[in-house]
């Protein structure tokens, strides 16, 4: 633990931010390419996907942000007992400022009272950080960059919902998720990845929904009922005809990931984190190799 506490990890965190901002994960690129091939030749949907994929390729080749809205940096930090979370937080804040100076992040932190931009992505609880102590000897960090457009169409429902005929069950969850996607149309920069959380309080439910966006597109939910719901929602959302950027087409959603939390008997919240096609996330592992710290990225 002394080595982890004594080593400045700021540079490693800057590289994590660079990778998240400029390199779309391989499963996302593959899903976008398959979506393009499903669309009718010469259609607006196919053209949108061609533009998206060209943008992704250029961003990676030039190490420039995939989108001009580089989003809110959300860090999920797993650390062993004895590591100073205060030091890690300070280094992450410093890394965000450096990444902003190097143009991997756009200055996004605005004071809600004055409207003044801090200029370096520093501010009250900005970037967002969630710390989780674990039993492993190293540090693992997941970084998600959540853009403002898709955040604006993210939403939360309180069940039962008489308008939708949605009760406090998975059928009710299904109905509100379909409603959320239909309401978003192209405003959230479809095709989306949906992170869904069922239960919790309002705050924990939103946090849990965003954590689902870090899951690989191809993974299968360990709960068979949730796995079935994820597959059904994927099929049904793609029958809505919204298509990429709302231009119409066969692909409106690239993946649906659902998790549950315990809740109070009086409350039944369903939170839906709508993520745009630029589902930008990256992972960093800090491990000890031959008495030296080693950083690996994915």
Protein Blocks (a to p, Z undefined) as FASTA:
>chain_A
ZZmmmpccklmmmmmmmmmmmmccfklmmmmmmmmmmpcghiaklmmmmmmmmmmmmmmm
nopafbfblojadddddddehiafklmmmmmmmmmmmmmmnopaccfbdcfklopaehlo
paehiacddddddfbfbdcdddddddfklmmmgccdddddfknopacdfklmmmmmmmmm
mmnmmmnopaddddddeejjfklmmmmmmmmmmpcfkbccfblklmmmmmmmmmmmmmno
nognhlopjbfbfbdcdddddddfkbccdddddddfklccdddddddeehiacdddZZ
